[in-house]
């Protein structure tokens, strides 16, 4: 009999398993995939750590979280500086002086600010939708070239049909700072995320290719308590209906060239290009292998945003009122399961960054393990 059965070997599950073992508890981790790591799983292809489920760039302002996670991997100094491609024109992201110079030819911060203010004035009332909200923040030109097409592909809806709150703020920097994340700590684990998860799970029993919901009764019988990090609605057999997600499809290619786009992430912001962005994985680790040698090949992934349907991989919770209300009803059911801990992005139906998952997992560990 185990003290804990942990369902899912992503960050939340792996941290809980590690801490439970450190507290002298017996733990079994299961995952329905054939690998550990959940959506941060990286696969080594030709010496390149490929982010199989989309780009994961670690960033945090939380010193405690950083101190914790760097016990299990050394992080490099990767800084996220995406490039936006609008019909072949390249712009810096986030919106900064490089962006404004390219857009309008302005040279000084005062000129850029004046141009943005002039365009923002188009919206004179409380923004009623995402389009009006974006224009009220950054003006018409930036909205049309760098926000509109990308957002409509991401959400599968016209910007006029999306709620204003999705874009509460758009970072506008009147400096030449290309660092996308305003975070004190940032980087990628050297050797990939899979290695980090394996270090967390060292000495813990793990069973892969094991579907918890298909064998629930027999697996539940193995442990005193269950830590469940899968979709909360699936746990209850979708009895109240399906929670909605946006999903992502990846087309990954190994290319016989050393450099495809010169940057880890290029966003395609026009509506006509079907993919939202292209990731070139080698640049997360500066194009080098673990021994510091230049890599002769490259791996790229085109990302396509799609409407989620049952059976698809869930990525982004649709945090609107309807889904929020449905989640609260599922949470009420979850609260009646005294021997089950629901955690992580799917278990809590929350868009968590990685540092938030780590913080939530450590908080839960403190509560239940002491």
Phi, psi and omega in degrees: 000123177273153172288318183226134166256119180256119182262107181108131184248030172284194185301313183298309182297317183293320179293316179299316181298316180299312183292321179298316178298318179297334177270013176081014180270152174269134189225138169239126177254132175236153178213138182284341174282168180271009180216158175275166171113347181056221183280357175263010179303130174242138180246131181278117178235116179053039178082001182255129176278105186269125179282097191294331183243040177097159184297130175236111181245116185282132177208140180199154169255001185270107184298323181294317179296316180298315180298324181291307190287333180283358169291334190254354177196148170273134181258143175276185185258027180304132177241127182285115179226076184293159175244140176257132178249112176247102179051041177092350173271134182253134181230151176282141171240143355292174183296117182216191185298327175298317179298312186290325177296317180292322185288315190235353184079008179289151185243326183254155176304323181296319179295318180296315181297319180297319181294316179297314181298320179299319183281329179295333185296348177302326181263112184254356182239175176298123182303132184263344182207179184297321181301310181295322180297314181295317180295323180292341180264317188231356178091168187293315186298311181293321177303309185296319186271324192242348182246310192303299185297317181298314182295319181293326175290319182299319187254351179067025181216156176293144180302332178289341182260004180256144182292148182300327189294342180300323176248079179292323179209150172238126184295124175241117182245125178268040177224173178263049182257115181267004182285112186294317184268132177271066187233143180293320182242136183203146177163184180234136178297127179295127184094358175095162182289330181300319179298320178300313180296319179299323177293321176298322186267009181302127179083000179260138178286129182232133173240119181264172180052039181237114183270111184300313187291335177283335184233035190303310185299313183290326179287319177302326182291347183276346189219156176292317184223154180243135170251113188250120182244015176275184179296130184296325181290327178294323180303321181264022175062028180055031187297334180256002183114172183270132166285145184263149176225163160264142179246168180226137176246140182243136169246110185252135181228139170267123183247139181274062177207155183278343189203116181267312185226356174074011181204152181295321185224127171236118179273134177258108194262002175271157185287333189282329176289123189290333180271155180276321179202166172239129177258131171248102197297328186297333184285349172294335178236033170062026175073014183246154171275185185294342179262007178084011179273146175294138181268129185283339182245174178218155177238128178241152175231122171273135181252132177240125177277141182215159174290134181281142170226155183309133183104335177282162175285122179279134180243295187248117174301142177270093189276063174257181186296316183300311181290326177298318179294319180294319178300318180300324178291320176293322180297325177298321175294318181299323181294342179269007178252088189295336183259013180235130174256123178261125183213165177088180186300318183275321181293333180249003180046059185221140174279101181256134162285164184301321181294329178289325176296316181298314180299317180294320180294317180294323178297316179296319178300317179298319182296314190260337182258342178083000000 
